[in-house]
């Protein structure tokens, strides 16, 4: 499943993206806000890619690598995952290498994925969970009209806050 924006292409990741995935998922700047086991080697990155491919085949996740249209290397990722049983709600997750922050790239990417989620998948709601300390992520979500769900807590990480965006068609 490929999506395009003005400057970017969102595409499936594969084994050719091992070094890009290693760079993105082991970034200290990104990982200060995310609790995960980040890859240490190319083998770890390959395992992650194969894991994503399996989840994609089973329709548990839709995962895109983000790159400029004229380049092969990935500068970030974005996904829809954690679908509700009725497939009306999904969670969105995203990350972008620090060199590409503050250029409007993630706003452009997020708009494309939200449009896909609401129009193609007919989602009624998209949820985003981010660190309360990640000002860039909070601003990005608010810019896209996400609303903070003040009473909701992330049971896995008390530092996270939860945003939601409802499909205006429902």
TORKOL-4160 file (C-alpha; in steps of 0.2 Angstrom, whole numbers, padded with zeros to 4 digits, m for minus):
170
<pt num="1" X="0000" Y="0000" Z="0000"/>
<pt num="2" X="0009" Y="0016" Z="m0006"/>
<pt num="3" X="0003" Y="0034" Z="m0002"/>
<pt num="4" X="0010" Y="0050" Z="m0010"/>
<pt num="5" X="0010" Y="0067" Z="m0004"/>
<pt num="6" X="0017" Y="0083" Z="m0012"/>
<pt num="7" X="0035" Y="0079" Z="m0007"/>
<pt num="8" X="0035" Y="0062" Z="0000"/>
<pt num="9" X="0031" Y="0044" Z="m0003"/>
<pt num="10" X="0025" Y="0032" Z="0010"/>
<pt num="11" X="0029" Y="0014" Z="0006"/>
<pt num="12" X="0030" Y="m0004" Z="0013"/>
<pt num="13" X="0047" Y="m0007" Z="0021"/>
<pt num="14" X="0057" Y="m0022" Z="0016"/>
<pt num="15" X="0074" Y="m0030" Z="0019"/>
<pt num="16" X="0082" Y="m0016" Z="0008"/>
<pt num="17" X="0078" Y="m0004" Z="0022"/>
<pt num="18" X="0088" Y="m0012" Z="0036"/>
<pt num="19" X="0100" Y="0002" Z="0039"/>
<pt num="20" X="0087" Y="0015" Z="0038"/>
<pt num="21" X="0076" Y="0006" Z="0051"/>
<pt num="22" X="0091" Y="0004" Z="0062"/>
<pt num="23" X="0095" Y="0022" Z="0061"/>
<pt num="24" X="0077" Y="0028" Z="0064"/>
<pt num="25" X="0073" Y="0015" Z="0078"/>
<pt num="26" X="0090" Y="0018" Z="0087"/>
<pt num="27" X="0089" Y="0037" Z="0087"/>
<pt num="28" X="0092" Y="0043" Z="0105"/>
<pt num="29" X="0082" Y="0059" Z="0101"/>
<pt num="30" X="0067" Y="0048" Z="0096"/>
<pt num="31" X="0069" Y="0035" Z="0110"/>
<pt num="32" X="0069" Y="0048" Z="0124"/>
<pt num="33" X="0050" Y="0048" Z="0122"/>
<pt num="34" X="0047" Y="0030" Z="0117"/>
<pt num="35" X="0049" Y="0015" Z="0128"/>
<pt num="36" X="0055" Y="0000" Z="0117"/>
<pt num="37" X="0069" Y="m0011" Z="0114"/>
<pt num="38" X="0079" Y="m0002" Z="0100"/>
<pt num="39" X="0089" Y="m0012" Z="0088"/>
<pt num="40" X="0107" Y="m0013" Z="0091"/>
<pt num="41" X="0112" Y="m0022" Z="0075"/>
<pt num="42" X="0107" Y="m0025" Z="0057"/>
<pt num="43" X="0100" Y="m0042" Z="0062"/>
<pt num="44" X="0089" Y="m0033" Z="0075"/>
<pt num="45" X="0083" Y="m0021" Z="0062"/>
<pt num="46" X="0079" Y="m0036" Z="0050"/>
<pt num="47" X="0070" Y="m0045" Z="0064"/>
<pt num="48" X="0059" Y="m0030" Z="0066"/>
<pt num="49" X="0056" Y="m0028" Z="0047"/>
<pt num="50" X="0051" Y="m0047" Z="0046"/>
<pt num="51" X="0040" Y="m0044" Z="0062"/>
<pt num="52" X="0031" Y="m0029" Z="0053"/>
<pt num="53" X="0029" Y="m0039" Z="0037"/>
<pt num="54" X="0020" Y="m0054" Z="0047"/>
<pt num="55" X="0009" Y="m0041" Z="0056"/>
<pt num="56" X="0005" Y="m0033" Z="0039"/>
<pt num="57" X="0001" Y="m0050" Z="0031"/>
<pt num="58" X="m0011" Y="m0054" Z="0045"/>
<pt num="59" X="m0019" Y="m0036" Z="0043"/>
<pt num="60" X="m0014" Y="m0032" Z="0061"/>
<pt num="61" X="m0005" Y="m0016" Z="0056"/>
<pt num="62" X="m0002" Y="m0005" Z="0041"/>
<pt num="63" X="0015" Y="0002" Z="0041"/>
<pt num="64" X="0024" Y="0014" Z="0030"/>
<pt num="65" X="0042" Y="0020" Z="0028"/>
<pt num="66" X="0043" Y="0038" Z="0024"/>
<pt num="67" X="0055" Y="0045" Z="0010"/>
<pt num="68" X="0057" Y="0059" Z="m0001"/>
<pt num="69" X="0050" Y="0055" Z="m0018"/>
<pt num="70" X="0067" Y="0057" Z="m0027"/>
<pt num="71" X="0076" Y="0046" Z="m0014"/>
<pt num="72" X="0076" Y="0028" Z="m0008"/>
<pt num="73" X="0082" Y="0030" Z="0010"/>
<pt num="74" X="0069" Y="0031" Z="0024"/>
<pt num="75" X="0068" Y="0046" Z="0035"/>
<pt num="76" X="0054" Y="0040" Z="0046"/>
<pt num="77" X="0040" Y="0028" Z="0048"/>
<pt num="78" X="0021" Y="0029" Z="0052"/>
<pt num="79" X="0008" Y="0016" Z="0055"/>
<pt num="80" X="m0010" Y="0012" Z="0059"/>
<pt num="81" X="m0011" Y="m0002" Z="0072"/>
<pt num="82" X="m0019" Y="m0008" Z="0088"/>
<pt num="83" X="m0036" Y="m0009" Z="0079"/>
<pt num="84" X="m0052" Y="m0011" Z="0089"/>
<pt num="85" X="m0061" Y="m0028" Z="0087"/>
<pt num="86" X="m0074" Y="m0020" Z="0076"/>
<pt num="87" X="m0061" Y="m0011" Z="0066"/>
<pt num="88" X="m0068" Y="0006" Z="0069"/>
<pt num="89" X="m0054" Y="0013" Z="0079"/>
<pt num="90" X="m0035" Y="0012" Z="0076"/>
<pt num="91" X="m0020" Y="0020" Z="0084"/>
<pt num="92" X="m0007" Y="0030" Z="0074"/>
<pt num="93" X="0011" Y="0029" Z="0078"/>
<pt num="94" X="0025" Y="0039" Z="0069"/>
<pt num="95" X="0043" Y="0044" Z="0070"/>
<pt num="96" X="0055" Y="0055" Z="0060"/>
<pt num="97" X="0074" Y="0057" Z="0061"/>
<pt num="98" X="0079" Y="0073" Z="0070"/>
<pt num="99" X="0087" Y="0080" Z="0054"/>
<pt num="100" X="0070" Y="0081" Z="0046"/>
<pt num="101" X="0060" Y="0089" Z="0061"/>
<pt num="102" X="0052" Y="0106" Z="0059"/>
<pt num="103" X="0050" Y="0105" Z="0040"/>
<pt num="104" X="0032" Y="0101" Z="0039"/>
<pt num="105" X="0036" Y="0083" Z="0034"/>
<pt num="106" X="0026" Y="0074" Z="0047"/>
<pt num="107" X="0011" Y="0085" Z="0046"/>
<pt num="108" X="0011" Y="0081" Z="0027"/>
<pt num="109" X="0013" Y="0062" Z="0031"/>
<pt num="110" X="0000" Y="0063" Z="0045"/>
<pt num="111" X="m0013" Y="0071" Z="0034"/>
<pt num="112" X="m0011" Y="0057" Z="0021"/>
<pt num="113" X="m0013" Y="0043" Z="0033"/>
<pt num="114" X="m0028" Y="0051" Z="0042"/>
<pt num="115" X="m0036" Y="0053" Z="0025"/>
<pt num="116" X="m0032" Y="0035" Z="0021"/>
<pt num="117" X="m0039" Y="0029" Z="0038"/>
<pt num="118" X="m0055" Y="0039" Z="0037"/>
<pt num="119" X="m0059" Y="0037" Z="0019"/>
<pt num="120" X="m0052" Y="0020" Z="0014"/>
<pt num="121" X="m0053" Y="0010" Z="0030"/>
<pt num="122" X="m0069" Y="0019" Z="0036"/>
<pt num="123" X="m0062" Y="0022" Z="0053"/>
<pt num="124" X="m0073" Y="0031" Z="0065"/>
<pt num="125" X="m0059" Y="0036" Z="0077"/>
<pt num="126" X="m0040" Y="0037" Z="0077"/>
<pt num="127" X="m0030" Y="0038" Z="0093"/>
<pt num="128" X="m0013" Y="0044" Z="0096"/>
<pt num="129" X="m0002" Y="0041" Z="0112"/>
<pt num="130" X="0013" Y="0052" Z="0115"/>
<pt num="131" X="0024" Y="0057" Z="0129"/>
<pt num="132" X="0018" Y="0072" Z="0139"/>
<pt num="133" X="0036" Y="0079" Z="0137"/>
<pt num="134" X="0036" Y="0078" Z="0118"/>
<pt num="135" X="0031" Y="0096" Z="0113"/>
<pt num="136" X="0033" Y="0093" Z="0095"/>
<pt num="137" X="0022" Y="0078" Z="0094"/>
<pt num="138" X="0009" Y="0087" Z="0105"/>
<pt num="139" X="0009" Y="0102" Z="0093"/>
<pt num="140" X="0008" Y="0091" Z="0078"/>
<pt num="141" X="m0007" Y="0082" Z="0084"/>
<pt num="142" X="m0016" Y="0098" Z="0089"/>
<pt num="143" X="m0012" Y="0105" Z="0072"/>
<pt num="144" X="m0022" Y="0091" Z="0065"/>
<pt num="145" X="m0037" Y="0094" Z="0076"/>
<pt num="146" X="m0033" Y="0079" Z="0088"/>
<pt num="147" X="m0041" Y="0082" Z="0105"/>
<pt num="148" X="m0033" Y="0078" Z="0122"/>
<pt num="149" X="m0042" Y="0065" Z="0131"/>
<pt num="150" X="m0039" Y="0072" Z="0148"/>
<pt num="151" X="m0046" Y="0058" Z="0159"/>
<pt num="152" X="m0038" Y="0044" Z="0149"/>
<pt num="153" X="m0022" Y="0036" Z="0155"/>
<pt num="154" X="m0009" Y="0024" Z="0146"/>
<pt num="155" X="m0009" Y="0009" Z="0157"/>
<pt num="156" X="0009" Y="0005" Z="0150"/>
<pt num="157" X="0017" Y="0022" Z="0153"/>
<pt num="158" X="0011" Y="0035" Z="0165"/>
<pt num="159" X="0021" Y="0048" Z="0155"/>
<pt num="160" X="0010" Y="0046" Z="0140"/>
<pt num="161" X="m0005" Y="0056" Z="0136"/>
<pt num="162" X="m0019" Y="0051" Z="0124"/>
<pt num="163" X="m0027" Y="0061" Z="0110"/>
<pt num="164" X="m0041" Y="0056" Z="0098"/>
<pt num="165" X="m0048" Y="0062" Z="0081"/>
<pt num="166" X="m0065" Y="0057" Z="0076"/>
<pt num="167" X="m0071" Y="0055" Z="0058"/>
<pt num="168" X="m0082" Y="0069" Z="0054"/>
<pt num="169" X="m0093" Y="0058" Z="0043"/>
<pt num="170" X="m0099" Y="0049" Z="0059"/>
